[in-house]
Amino acid sequence: MLPLALIALLLIVQVALVVAEQLVVQHAAREGAREAAVWNDDQRARDAALRAGNLIAERAEIEVSPSDRPVGTPVRVTIRYRVPLVVPYVARFLPAETTLTASAEYRVEREAG
């Protein structure tokens, strides 16, 4: 009975860590979209998203769309981030990592320059 309870507790801890990471990825998407709206520059948006979430670039896939954005049109930043599951013994019951996705959209404020 005790081992089962311990594994259940560890599973709850792992879920809490994944939820916390989802909040970080959502924040990063908002910051990336904000940067894309203000500067209309895809690379600045990607850099801002990575910086805001302190994300590892090799684990992140960041999409800025659409590529042609006149002033006043929406720009969307979507992040797909692979998160490893780190709590011991939980890996036996779950995959080694999970992919979190978040998107944010803002209106473009200036022409690309």
Secondary structure, 3 states (H helix, E strand, C coil): CHHHHHHHHHHHHHHHHHHHHHHHHHHHHHHHHHHHHHHCCHHHHHHHHHHHHCCCHHHEEEEEECCCCCCCCEEEEEEEEEEECCCCCHHHCCCCEEEEEEEEEEECCCCCC
